[in-house]
Amino acid sequence: QVQLVESGGGLVQAGGSLTLSCIASGISVGTNTMGWYRQAPGNQRELVASIIRGGNTNYAGSVQGRFTISRDNGKNTLYLQMNSLKPEDTAVYYCNIPGPVPFSWGRGTQVTVSS
């Protein structure tokens, strides 16, 4: 059974930084394409960053240059370093596999950016 547990969110002022973590069990973050999603109130969940098995990364245009996705295979943990945060980054952030059939969603971690 796959379990994804996100943490690291919080309240931060615009321009600040946060690092999110996603501890995975039942799946290897190093051998699967993994992604970070976010969902703001009233919006659909969107994929903001992904990392493939070979290590290449992709980002949504809205976070390109500000967010960095990475992983620690030994800890089986996925990270999202978020810099230069903006109020529009406010959302609940989740990790999962990109694609039409994701695993069960974790609780996510709330990121709130104040202006």
C-alpha angles and dihedrals in degrees: 000000000000117000125184120190119188125197143157102076124132147131116305136166121248110278092031131117139236135178118214124202132202118194111201130200127182091026134063114236089199098059100037134064106254132190146188118229132185135199124197121196110284093009134102120253110268134196110238103172139007138183123201129213092265092052101255114140136209131195138192112251091246092063102029110130093014105062128055124194119204141154142213108216093192092056092035087228133141121209137198117197109199120194133174090023119201131202088250089063088070107122145105109279124214137178125218142129114290116242142069097297110048125176120258109298121248123224092269127215124266119236116190121183117193122206 
